[in-house]
Amino acid sequence: MGFSLDGVGFTHANGYRALRGITLSVAPGERVALIGASGAGKTTLLQVLAASLKPGEGRVNLLGADPWGGSPRALRALRARIGLVHQAAPIPPRQRVVTAVLAGRLGQWPLWKSLVSLVVPADPEGARRELARLDLAERLFERCDRLSGGQLQRVALARVLYQQPDLLLADEPVSAMDPALSELTVALLNEEALRRGVTLVASLHAVDLALRHFARVVGVKDGAILFDLPAAEVTEALLRELYASEGGLPSAGGIGSDAGPAVGLSPLRCA
C-alpha cells in the first residue's frame, strides 16, 4: 500500500507555515525523491508521512489508514509499519550499535522482549546482517559515540532495514557521507524497496543522486509542490527556479564527510 495527501497544511508552534496545500499520491512500491532548498518543507512533509506530525488541515491516508482517525493503539501499530531514516539519527551516544539497530523492531516486539534486548541483544546476527550490507558489521558492539557522522547515518539506515517497514522514508540519509558512499547508500535504499515491493520516499539535497536513482522526482519550494515529474522531464530551468534561494544546484556528497567523529552534528532541521 502507498499513501495519499489531500490539501495538507502544517504550521509550527512558532507560527511558521511549513506546508501549504500539499496534494500527493504515491502508489504501492513506487520510489520517489523529494528535492528542494533548505527550509522548503521536506523534513516536515516526511514527518507527516511518518505519522509523527498531525497536519492542521487536509486529509492523510497512510498504508490504507487514517492515522489520526483511530485509537492510540491503532496509531502505534501504523507507526510500527513506517520506517524513517533521520538526517541526524536520534541514537543515544552511549548505546551500542547492536542495540541501536535492534531498536527497529521495538514497535513489533512485546514489551518484555524489548526490555530484555536492552541488556542481552535479542537478535545480534540479524543486526550484523543489516550492518554488513552497509560495510559496518565489525562495529556491531561499538559504542555509537565512537562512530563518525557517516557511520552513524549508516547505523540509522541499518535500523530501518532491520525494521522492514511497509513505508520506507529517508530524510537526507547521506548528508554526512562522501560521494562514493552516498551513491552506494542511495542505491541500497532503492534495492531494498524494489526487493520487498515497498514504497520509498527519500529527501535528497544532491540533485544528481535524485535524478540518477529515482524515476519520479517531486520538487518542494516554500512548503508547496513546485513540480511532480518523471526524472527525465526535470529541466535545468525548473531546477534553477527550485534552488533560486541557494544560488546554485547542490551535488552529491552532502555536508561533512565520513571520516570525522560524530560530534557537533546539527539537530534535525525543519527543512
PAZAPA-4460 file (N, C-alpha, C; in steps of 0.05 Angstrom, whole numbers, plus 32768, in hexadecimal, padded with zeros to 4 digits):
% residues 271
    n_x    n_y    n_z   ca_x   ca_y   ca_z    c_x    c_y    c_z   seq   type   mol
   8011   7FE8   8000   8000   8000   8000   8011   8019   8000     1      M     A
   8008   802E   7FF3   8016   8047   7FF2   800A   805B   8005     2      G     A
   8008   8075   7FFC   7FFC   8089   800D   7FF1   809F   7FFB     3      F     A
   7FE0   80B0   8008   7FD5   80C7   7FF9   7FD2   80DE   800D     4      S     A
   7FD8   80F6   8004   7FD4   810F   8013   7FC2   8121   8002     5      L     A
   7FAF   812D   800F   7F9C   813E   8000   7F99   8159   800F     6      D     A
   7FA6   816E   8003   7FA4   8189   800F   7FB0   818B   802A     7      G     A
   7FC6   817D   802F   7FD2   817D   804A   7FE2   8196   804F     8      V     A
   7FDD   81A2   8066   7FEC   81B9   806F   7FF5   81B5   808C     9      G     A
   800C   81C1   8093   8016   81BF   80AE   8023   81D9   80B6    10      F     A
   801D   81E3   80CE   8029   81FB   80D9   8036   81F4   80F4    11      T     A
   804F   81FA   80F7   805D   81F5   8110   8053   8207   8126    12      H     A
   805A   81FF   813F   8050   820E   8156   8059   822B   8156    13      A     A
   8070   8231   8149   8079   824D   8148   806C   825D   8132    14      N     A
   8058   8251   8124   8049   825F   8110   8054   825C   80F4    15      G     A
   806B   824D   80F1   8076   8249   80D6   8066   8235   80C7    16      Y     A
   805D   823C   80AF   804D   822A   809E   805F   821A   808D    17      R     A
   8062   8200   8094   8076   81EF   8087   806B   81E1   806F    18      A     A
   8051   81DA   806F   8045   81CD   8058   802C   81DC   8050    19      L     A
   8027   81DE   8035   8011   81ED   802B   8002   81DD   8015    20      R     A
   7FEB   81D2   801C   7FDA   81C5   8008   7FE8   81AF   7FF9    21      G     A
   7FF6   819D   8007   8005   8187   7FFA   7FF1   8171   7FF1    22      I     A
   7FF0   816C   7FD8   7FE0   8155   7FCD   7FF3   8143   7FBE    23      T     A
   7FF5   812A   7FC7   8009   8118   7FBD   7FFF   80FB   7FC1    24      L     A
   8000   80EB   7FAC   7FFA   80CE   7FAE   8011   80BE   7FA3    25      S     A
   8018   80A9   7FB2   802E   8097   7FAA   8023   807B   7FAC    26      V     A
   8027   806C   7F97   801C   8051   7F95   802D   803D   7FA4    27      A     A
   8022   8026   7FAB   8031   8012   7FB9   804A   800A   7FA8    28      P     A
   8061   8009   7FB5   8079   8001   7FA7   8087   8017   7F97    29      G     A
   807B   802E   7F96   8087   8044   7F87   809E   8050   7F97    30      E     A
   80B2   805B   7F89   80CA   8067   7F95   80CC   8084   7F8B    31      R     A
   80CB   8096   7F9F   80CA   80B3   7F99   80DF   80C2   7FA8    32      V     A
   80EC   80D5   7F9A   80FF   80E7   7FA6   80F3   8102   7FAB    33      A     A
   80F8   810E   7FC3   80F0   8129   7FC9   8109   813B   7FC7    34      L     A
   8107   8150   7FB8   811E   8163   7FB7   8114   817F   7FBC    35      I     A
   8126   8191   7FC3   811F   81AC   7FC9   8133   81B9   7FDB    36      G     A
   8133   81D3   7FDD   8146   81E2   7FED   8142   81DC   800B    37      A     A
   8156   81E2   801B   8153   81E0   8038   813C   81F2   8041    38      S     A
   812B   81E7   8053   8114   81F6   805D   80FC   81F5   804B    39      G     A
   80FC   81E4   8036   80E6   81E3   8023   80CD   81D4   802F    40      A     A
   80D1   81C3   8042   80BB   81B4   804E   80BE   8196   804C    41      G     A
   80D5   818D   8042   80D9   8170   803C   80D8   815F   8056    42      K     A
   80E6   8168   806B   80E6   8159   8084   80CA   8159   8091    43      T     A
   80BD   816F   8091   80A1   8170   809C   808F   815D   808D    44      T     A
   8092   815C   8072   8082   814A   8062   8087   812D   8069    45      L     A
   80A0   8126   806D   80A7   810B   8074   809D   8104   8090    46      L     A
   809D   8117   80A2   8092   8112   80BD   8074   810E   80BD    47      Q     A
   8066   811B   80AA   8049   8116   80A7   8046   80FA   809C    48      V     A
   8056   80F2   8088   8054   80D7   807D   805C   80C1   8091    49      L     A
   806C   80C8   80A5   8073   80B5   80BA   805F   80B5   80D0    50      A     A
   8049   80C4   80CE   8034   80C6   80E3   8040   80D1   80FD    51      A     A
   8055   80E1   80FA   8061   80EE   8112   8055   810A   8116    52      S     A
   804C   8117   8101   803F   8131   8103   8023   812F   80F8    53      L     A
   8010   813A   8107   7FF4   813B   80FE   7FEF   8156   80EF    54      K     A
   7FE8   8155   80D5   7FE5   816E   80C7   7FCD   817E   80D1    55      P     A
   7FCE   8198   80CF   7FB8   81A9   80D8   7FA1   81AA   80C4    56      G     A
   7FA7   81A2   80AB   7F92   81A2   8097   7F97   818D   8082    57      E     A
   7F82   8184   8074   7F85   8170   8060   7F80   8154   806A    58      G     A
   7F81   8141   8058   7F7D   8125   805E   7F96   8114   8058    59      R     A
   7F9B   8100   8069   7FB2   80EF   8067   7FA9   80D2   8067    60      V     A
   7FB3   80C2   8054   7FAE   80A5   8054   7FC9   8097   8051    61      N     A
   7FD1   8088   8065   7FEB   807A   8065   7FE6   805C   8066    62      L     A
   7FEF   804E   8052   7FED   8031   8052   7FD0   8028   8056    63      L     A
   7FBE   8037   804A   7FA1   8030   804B   7F93   8038   8064    64      G     A
   7FA0   8049   8075   7F93   8051   808E   7F96   806F   8093    65      A     A
   7F82   807A   80A1   7F84   8096   80AA   7F92   8095   80C5    66      D     A
   7FAB   80A0   80C7   7FBA   809D   80E0   7FAD   80AB   80F7    67      P     A
   7F9D   80BF   80F2   7F92   80CF   8108   7F74   80CA   810D    68      W     A
   7F6A   80B6   80FF   7F4D   80B0   8101   7F47   8098   8113    69      G     A
   7F5B   808B   811E   7F57   8074   812E   7F61   8077   814B    70      G     A
   7F65   8061   8158   7F6E   8061   8174   7F8C   8065   8175    71      S     A
   7F96   806C   818D   7FB3   806D   8191   7FC1   8053   818B    72      P     A
   7FB4   803D   8191   7FC0   8023   818B   7FC3   801F   816D    73      R     A
   7FAE   8027   815E   7FB0   8024   8141   7FC6   8036   8135    74      A     A
   7FC9   804E   8141   7FDF   8060   8138   7FFA   8053   813D    75      L     A
   7FFE   8047   8154   8017   803A   815B   801D   8023   8147    76      R     A
   8008   8014   8141   800B   7FFE   812E   8013   8008   8112    77      A     A
   8007   801E   810A   800D   802A   80F0   802A   8033   80EF    78      L     A
   8032   8041   8104   804D   804C   8106   8062   8035   8105    79      R     A
   805B   801E   810F   806E   8007   810F   8072   7FFD   80F2    80      A     A
   8060   8004   80E0   8062   7FFC   80C4   8070   8011   80B3    81      R     A
   8078   8027   80BF   8085   803D   80B0   80A1   8040   80BB    82      I     A
   80B5   8041   80AA   80D0   8045   80B2   80DB   805F   80A7    83      G     A
   80E6   8070   80B9   80F1   808A   80B1   810F   808B   80B9    84      L     A
   8120   808F   80A4   813C   8093   80A9   8140   80B1   80AC    85      V     A
   8148   80BA   80C5   814B   80D6   80CA   8166   80E0   80C0    86      H     A
   8167   80FA   80BA   8180   8106   80B2   8195   8105   80C8    87      Q     A
   818C   810E   80E0   819C   810C   80F8   8190   80F6   8109    88      A     A
   819C   80DF   8109   8190   80C7   8115   818C   80CB   8133    89      A     A
   8173   80C7   813D   816D   80CB   815A   8176   80B2   816A    90      P     A
   8190   80AD   816B   819B   8096   8178   81AB   809F   8190    91      I     A
   81A5   8094   81A8   81B4   809B   81C0   81D2   8096   81BC    92      P     A
   81E3   80A9   81C3   8200   80A6   81BD   820D   808E   81CA    93      P     A
   8205   8086   81E2   8212   8070   81F0   8205   8055   81E8    94      R     A
   81F1   8055   81D7   81E5   803C   81CF   81F7   802C   81BC    95      Q     A
   81F6   8012   81BF   8206   8001   81AC   81F7   8000   8192    96      R     A
   8207   7FFC   817D   81FC   7FFB   8162   81E8   7FE5   8160    97      V     A
   81ED   7FCD   816B   81DA   7FB7   8169   81BF   7FBE   8175    98      V     A
   81BF   7FCD   818B   81A6   7FD5   8198   8197   7FEA   8187    99      T     A
   81A7   7FFC   817B   819B   8010   8169   818D   8004   8151   100      A     A
   8199   7FF0   8146   818E   7FE2   812E   8175   7FD2   8136   101      V     A
   8177   7FC3   814C   8160   7FB3   8155   8148   7FC4   815D   102      L     A
   814D   7FDD   8163   8137   7FEF   816B   8122   7FF2   8154   103      A     A
   812A   7FEA   813C   8118   7FEB   8125   80FF   7FDA   8129   104      G     A
   8101   7FC5   813A   80EB   7FB3   813F   80DC   7FB8   8159   105      R     A
   80E3   7FCE   8167   80D6   7FD2   8181   80B8   7FD5   817F   106      L     A
   80AE   7FE1   8169   8092   7FE5   8165   8083   7FCB   815E   107      G     A
   8092   7FB5   8158   8087   7F9C   8150   808A   7F87   8166   108      Q     A
   809E   7F8A   8177   80A2   7F76   818C   8091   7F7B   81A4   109      W     A
   808B   7F67   81B4   807D   7F6B   81CE   8090   7F7A   81E1   110      P     A
   8084   7F88   81F4   8094   7F99   8206   80AA   7F8A   8214   111      L     A
   80A5   7F71   821D   80B9   7F62   822B   80D2   7F5D   821A   112      W     A
   80CD   7F57   8201   80E3   7F51   81EF   80F4   7F6A   81EA   113      K     A
   80E6   7F81   81E7   80F4   7F9A   81E2   8106   7FA1   81FA   114      S     A
   80FC   7F9D   8213   810B   7FA3   822B   8123   7F91   822E   115      L     A
   811E   7F77   8229   8134   7F63   822C   814A   7F69   8217   116      V     A
   8142   7F72   81FF   8155   7F76   81EA   8168   7F8D   81F0   117      S     A
   8160   7F9F   8202   8171   7FB5   820A   818A   7FAB   8219   118      L     A
   8186   7F94   8226   819C   7F88   8236   81AA   7F72   8226   119      V     A
   819A   7F60   821B   81A5   7F4A   820B   8198   7F4C   81EF   120      V     A
   81A7   7F56   81DB   819B   7F5A   81C0   818C   7F41   81B6   121      P     A
   8173   7F46   81AE   8161   7F2F   81A6   816A   7F22   818C   122      A     A
   8175   7F31   817A   817C   7F26   8160   8195   7F32   8155   123      D     A
   81AC   7F2D   8161   81C5   7F3A   8158   81CC   7F33   813B   124      P     A
   81C6   7F1A   8133   81CC   7F12   8118   81BB   7F21   8103   125      E     A
   81A2   7F27   810A   8192   7F37   80F9   819D   7F53   80F5   126      G     A
   81A6   7F5F   810C   81B2   7F79   810B   81CB   7F79   80FA   127      A     A
   81DC   7F64   80FE   81F5   7F62   80F0   81F0   7F5F   80D1   128      R     A
   81DB   7F51   80CA   81D4   7F4D   80AE   81CE   7F68   80A0   129      R     A
   81BE   7F78   80AE   81B8   7F92   80A1   81D0   7FA5   80A1   130      E     A
   81E0   7FA4   80B6   81F8   7FB5   80B7   820C   7FAC   80A1   131      L     A
   820D   7F92   809B   821F   7F88   8087   8218   7F94   806B   132      A     A
   81FF   7F98   8066   81F6   7FA4   804D   8201   7FC0   804A   133      R     A
   8208   7FCD   8060   8212   7FE8   8061   822F   7FE9   8068   134      L     A
   823D   7FD2   8068   8259   7FD1   806E   8260   7FDA   808A   135      D     A
   824E   7FD2   809D   8253   7FDA   80B9   8250   7FC3   80CC   136      L     A
   8252   7FAA   80C2   824E   7F93   80D4   8262   7F92   80EB   137      A     A
   827A   7F9C   80E6   828F   7F9A   80FB   828A   7FAE   8112   138      E     A
   8276   7FC0   810E   8270   7FD4   8123   8258   7FCB   8134   139      R     A
   8250   7FB2   8132   8238   7FA8   813F   8236   7FB0   815D   140      L     A
   824C   7FAD   816C   824B   7FB2   8189   8259   7FCC   8191   141      F     A
   825E   7FDD   817D   826A   7FF7   8182   8256   800A   818E   142      E     A
   8260   801D   819F   824E   8032   81A8   824A   8046   8192   143      R     A
   8231   8051   8191   822A   8062   817B   8239   807D   817B   144      C     A
   8241   8086   8193   8250   809F   8194   826D   809C   818A   145      D     A
   8275   8084   8182   828F   8080   8177   828F   807E   8158   146      R     A
   8277   8083   814D   8274   8082   8130   8275   809D   8123   147      L     A
   827D   809E   810A   827C   80B7   80FB   825F   80BE   80F4   148      S     A
   825B   80D6   80EA   8240   80DE   80E2   8234   80CC   80CC   149      G     A
   8244   80C5   80B8   823B   80B4   80A3   8235   8098   80AD   150      G     A
   8246   808E   80BF   8241   8073   80CA   8227   8073   80DA   151      Q     A
   8222   8088   80E9   820A   808A   80F9   81F1   808A   80E7   152      L     A
   81F3   8098   80D0   81DD   8097   80BD   81D8   807B   80B3   153      Q     A
   81EE   806C   80AE   81EA   8051   80A5   81DF   803F   80BA   154      R     A
   81E5   8044   80D3   81D8   8034   80E9   81BA   803A   80E9   155      V     A
   81B3   8053   80E6   8196   805A   80E5   8188   804D   80CD   156      A     A
   8196   804B   80B7   818B   803D   80A0   8188   801F   80A5   157      L     A
   819C   8013   80B2   819B   7FF7   80B9   8184   7FF1   80CB   158      A     A
   817E   8004   80DD   8167   8000   80EF   814D   7FFF   80E0   159      R     A
   8149   8011   80CC   8131   8010   80BC   8130   7FF8   80AA   160      V     A
   8146   7FEF   809F   8147   7FD7   808F   813F   7FBF   80A1   161      L     A
   8148   7FBE   80B9   8141   7FA8   80CC   8123   7FA9   80D2   162      Y     A
   8118   7FC1   80D4   80FC   7FC4   80DA   80EA   7FB8   80C4   163      Q     A
   80F3   7FBA   80AB   80E4   7FB0   8094   80C8   7FBD   8092   164      Q     A
   80C7   7FD8   8090   80AE   7FE6   808F   80A0   7FE3   8075   165      P     A
   8086   7FE9   8075   8076   7FE9   805C   8078   8004   804D   166      D     A
   8080   8018   805C   8085   8033   8050   80A0   803C   805A   167      L     A
   80B2   803F   8047   80CE   8046   804D   80D3   8063   8046   168      L     A
   80DA   8073   805B   80DF   8090   8058   80FC   8096   805F   169      L     A
   8108   80A8   8051   8124   80B0   8057   8127   80CE   8054   170      A     A
   8131   80DB   806A   8135   80F7   806A   8152   80FE   8068   171      D     A
   815C   8106   8051   8178   810C   804C   818A   80F6   8057   172      E     A
   8186   80DD   804F   8194   80C6   805C   81B2   80C5   8056   173      P     A
   81BC   80D6   8044   81D8   80D4   803D   81E6   80EF   8041   174      V     A
   81DA   8101   8051   81E5   811C   8054   8201   811C   8061   175      S     A
   8209   8107   806F   8223   8107   807C   8236   80F3   806F   176      A     A
   822F   80EA   8056   823F   80D6   8048   824E   80E3   8031   177      M     A
   8264   80D6   8029   8272   80DF   8011   8263   80D7   7FF8   178      D     A
   826A   80E2   7FE1   825A   80DC   7FC9   8258   80BE   7FC2   179      P     A
   826E   80AF   7FC4   826D   8093   7FBC   825A   8083   7FCF   180      A     A
   825C   8088   7FE9   824B   807B   7FFC   822E   8084   7FF9   181      L     A
   822A   809D   7FF3   820F   80A7   7FEE   8202   8098   7FD7   182      S     A
   8211   8094   7FC2   8206   8085   7FAA   81FE   8069   7FB2   183      E     A
   820F   805B   7FC1   820A   803F   7FC8   81F2   803E   7FDB   184      L     A
   81F0   8051   7FED   81DA   8051   8001   81BF   8056   7FF4   185      T     A
   81BE   8069   7FE2   81A4   806F   7FD4   819D   8057   7FC3   186      V     A
   81B0   804A   7FB6   81AB   8032   7FA6   81A0   801C   7FB8   187      A     A
   81AB   8019   7FD0   81A1   8005   7FE3   8184   800A   7FEB   188      L     A
   817D   8023   7FF1   8162   8029   7FF8   814F   8021   7FE2   189      L     A
   8156   8027   7FC9   8145   8020   7FB2   8144   8001   7FAF   190      N     A
   815A   7FF4   7FB3   815B   7FD7   7FB1   8149   7FCA   7FC5   191      E     A
   8149   7FD4   7FDE   8139   7FC9   7FF3   811B   7FCD   7FED   192      E     A
   8114   7FE5   7FE4   80F8   7FEB   7FDD   80EF   7FD9   7FC6   193      A     A
   80FF   7FD6   7FB2   80F8   7FC5   7F9B   80F6   7FA8   7FA3   194      L     A
   8108   7F9E   7FB3   8109   7F82   7FBB   80F0   7F7B   7FCB   195      R     A
   80E7   7F8D   7FDD   80D0   7F87   7FEE   80B6   7F93   7FE4   196      R     A
   80B8   7FA2   7FCE   809F   7FAD   7FC3   8092   7FC2   7FD4   197      G     A
   80A2   7FD2   7FE3   8097   7FE6   7FF5   809C   8002   7FE9   198      V     A
   808C   8015   7FF3   808E   8030   7FEA   80A6   803E   7FF7   199      T     A
   80B4   804D   7FE7   80CC   805C   7FF1   80C9   807A   7FE9   200      L     A
   80CD   808B   7FFD   80CE   80A8   7FF9   80E7   80B2   8006   201      V     A
   80F9   80BE   7FF7   8113   80C7   8002   8117   80E4   7FFB   202      A     A
   811D   80F4   8010   8124   8110   800C   8142   8111   8007   203      S     A
   814A   811E   7FF1   8167   811F   7FEA   816E   813B   7FE2   204      L     A
   8184   8145   7FEE   818E   8160   7FE7   819F   815E   7FCD   205      H     A
   81A9   8147   7FC7   81BA   8144   7FAF   81A7   813D   7F97   206      A     A
   81A4   8150   7F85   8192   814D   7F6F   819A   8136   7F5D   207      V     A
   81B5   8134   7F58   81BE   811F   7F46   81B7   8103   7F50   208      D     A
   81B8   80FF   7F6A   81B1   80E5   7F75   8193   80DF   7F71   209      L     A
   8183   80F4   7F75   8166   80F1   7F71   815F   80EA   7F55   210      A     A
   816B   80F7   7F42   8165   80F3   7F26   816F   80D8   7F1C   211      L     A
   8185   80CE   7F27   8191   80B4   7F1E   8181   809C   7F29   212      R     A
   8178   809F   7F42   816E   8087   7F50   814F   8086   7F52   213      H     A
   8141   809B   7F4B   8124   809B   7F4E   8116   80A2   7F34   214      F     A
   8101   8093   7F2E   80F2   8098   7F15   80E0   80B0   7F18   215      A     A
   80D8   80B6   7F31   80C5   80CC   7F36   80D2   80E0   7F4A   216      R     A
   80D1   80F9   7F43   80DD   810E   7F54   80C9   8123   7F5A   217      V     A
   80C7   812A   7F74   80B4   813F   7F7D   80C5   8156   7F88   218      V     A
   80C0   816E   7F7C   80CE   8186   7F85   80BD   8195   7F98   219      G     A
   80C8   819B   7FB0   80B9   81A9   7FC5   80C6   81C4   7FCA   220      V     A
   80B5   81D9   7FC9   80BF   81F5   7FCD   80AB   8204   7FDE   221      K     A
   80B5   8211   7FF3   80A4   8221   8005   808B   8212   800F   222      D     A
   808F   81F8   8015   807A   81E9   8021   8065   81DE   800D   223      G     A
   806A   81E2   7FF4   8057   81D8   7FDF   8066   81C8   7FCA   224      A     A
   8057   81B9   7FBA   8063   81AA   7FA5   8066   81BB   7F8C   225      I     A
   807E   81C0   7F83   8083   81CF   7F6B   8080   81BE   7F52   226      L     A
   8089   81A5   7F54   8085   8192   7F3D   8086   8176   7F48   227      F     A
   8079   8164   7F39   8078   8147   7F3E   807A   813A   7F23   228      D     A
   8092   8131   7F1C   8098   8128   7F01   80A9   810F   7F00   229      L     A
   80A8   8101   7EE9   80BD   80EC   7EE4   80D8   80FA   7EE4   230      P     A
   80EC   80EC   7EED   8107   80F8   7EEF   8110   8103   7ED4   231      A     A
   810A   80F5   7EBE   8112   80FD   7EA4   8106   8118   7E9B   232      A     A
   80F1   8121   7EA8   80E4   813A   7EA1   80EB   8151   7EB2   233      E     A
   80FD   814D   7EC6   8105   8162   7ED7   811A   8173   7EC9   234      V     A
   8114   818B   7EC2   8125   819C   7EB2   8138   81AD   7EC3   235      T     A
   814C   81B8   7EB6   815E   81CA   7EC3   8150   81E3   7ECD   236      E     A
   813C   81EC   7EBD   812D   8204   7EC5   811D   81FF   7EDE   237      A     A
   8111   81E8   7EE0   8102   81E1   7EF9   8114   81E0   7F11   238      L     A
   812B   81D4   7F0D   813E   81D2   7F24   8148   81ED   7F2C   239      L     A
   814D   81FF   7F19   8156   821A   7F20   8141   8229   7F30   240      R     A
   8127   8225   7F29   8111   8231   7F38   810F   8225   7F54   241      E     A
   8113   820B   7F55   8110   81FD   7F6F   8126   8206   7F83   242      L     A
   813E   820A   7F79   8155   8210   7F8A   815D   822E   7F88   243      Y     A
   814B   823F   7F7F   8152   825B   7F7B   815E   8268   7F95   244      A     A
   8153   8260   7FAC   815C   826C   7FC5   8178   8263   7FCD   245      S     A
   8182   824D   7FC2   819C   8242   7FCA   81B2   824A   7FB6   246      E     A
   81AA   8256   7F9F   81BE   8260   7F8D   81CD   824B   7F7D   247      G     A
   81C4   8232   7F7D   81D1   821D   7F6E   81C5   8202   7F75   248      G     A
   81CB   81EE   7F64   81C0   81D3   7F68   81D3   81C3   7F7A   249      L     A
   81C9   81B7   7F90   81DA   81A6   7FA0   81E1   818C   7F92   250      P     A
   81F8   8181   7F97   8200   8168   7F8B   8205   8153   7FA0   251      S     A
   820D   813A   7F97   8211   8124   7FA9   8227   812B   7FBD   252      A     A
   8225   811E   7FD5   8239   8121   7FE9   822E   812E   8002   253      G     A
   8218   813D   7FFF   820B   8148   8016   821D   815B   8025   254      G     A
   8219   815C   8040   8229   816D   8051   823A   815B   8063   255      I     A
   8252   8162   8068   8263   8152   8079   826F   813B   806A   256      G     A
   827A   8128   8079   8287   8111   806D   8283   80F9   807F   257      S     A
   828D   80E2   8076   828A   80C9   8084   82A2   80C4   8096   258      D     A
   82B4   80D7   8099   82CD   80D2   80A7   82CE   80DC   80C3   259      A     A
   82C2   80F2   80C9   82C5   80FF   80E4   82B2   80F3   80F8   260      G     A
   82B7   80F8   8112   82A6   80EF   8128   828B   80FC   8127   261      P     A
   8277   80EE   8132   825C   80F7   8131   8256   810B   8148   262      A     A
   8266   8120   8149   8261   8134   815D   8258   814D   814F   263      V     A
   8247   815C   815D   823D   8175   8151   822A   8171   8139   264      G     A
   821D   815A   8137   820A   8156   8122   81F3   8169   8125   265      L     A
   81EA   8175   8110   81D4   8188   8111   81BB   8179   8118   266      S     A
   81A9   8185   8128   818F   8178   812E   817F   8177   8115   267      P     A
   816A   8167   8115   8158   8163   80FE   814C   817E   80F7   268      L     A
   8150   8186   80DE   8145   81A0   80D4   8128   819D   80CD   269      R     A
   8119   81B2   80CF   80FE   81B3   80C5   8100   81BB   80A7   270      C     A
   810C   81A9   8097   8112   81AF   807B   80FD   81A3   8069   271      A     A
***
